[in-house]
Amino acid sequence: MYIKRGSLISFFSSGFPSHVRGKAIDLSSPDQRTFFSPFNGKLLRVEKFFIGRPNKYVKSNYDYMLTFSIEDKKIKVLHVEPIINEGEEVKEGQEIGYFINSPYTGGDFLHAHIEGLTFKFRKVSDYKESRCGKVVLITENYFDVEVEDYASAGNLHGVGCCGGLLNTSYPYACYGGIIGGFNGQLSFFDINLGRPVNFRKRNVVLFEGKRGLIKTWEQKASFKILANQPVCGKAFFEAVLSYGGKPRIRFFRKYNGDLGDKIDLGEIIRYYMG
């Protein structure tokens, strides 16, 4: 799978069932605007649809679903407005289109949702508990912190926590993953992330904020996600990975400082948690 270096990537910060079951990837790009194909294949179908589920982050009321064929598999891609046509062949690294800020992506980083690709997680190759960050984006509803002392599992870089790389949306989605390793603790600056659960992929530990939540996801939690409602609580932060670059944490709070501020993650969390 081809990924441009410096792209943000997430596996377990979305509440849609394909993510919870480890069957989907949210992939951005270095400019967080352009979608570059991670595979060689052919665009079979383009479907545009409108969504009646507004939220305060939305900038469009529509989305696209693109269906590709690669060898003997079908790949589904959401949240990308294509600049190519049905029937066209695509190559790895080719520009396919532009990310859409639709109601299905409300609040998180701009990305393509991809289903149908297989991926493996490597063990942690360089671990440190993350504490230092730099403010790189400020909006009315959230601000982004680029993590400087990140942990690594091969080319995946993430917030160092719990013996691995933290990937979650807390407490909105009420679950997440620790990638590459696990030290048995599920605490992030005194935030109790929940309890570990069994998962079929190697080098990943999933956690849930409520007992039995993941087991019954399709019957309960997924309906809250589709209704744009939090599973456990109002969004506080989303921790995502980077492929070869610096990972990010998005804090869904108003920030009164300046771009470029160097911050201590623990102090920021304690400040907003009260």
Buried (B, 14 or more C-beta within 10 A) or exposed (E): EEBBEBBBBBBBBBBBBBBBBBBBBBBBBBEBEBBBBBBBBEBBEBEEEEEEEEEEBBEEEEBBBBBBBBEEEEBBBBBBBBEBEEEEEBEEEBEBBBBBBBBBBBBBBBBBBBBBBEEEBBEBEEBEBBBBBBBBBBEEEBBBBBBBBBBBBBBBBBBBBBBBBBBBBBBBBBBBBBBBBBEEEBEBBEBEBBBBBEBEBEBBBBBBBBEEBBEEBEEEBBEBBEEBEBBBEEBBBBBBBBBBBBBBBBBBBEBEEEEEBEBEBBEBBEEBEE
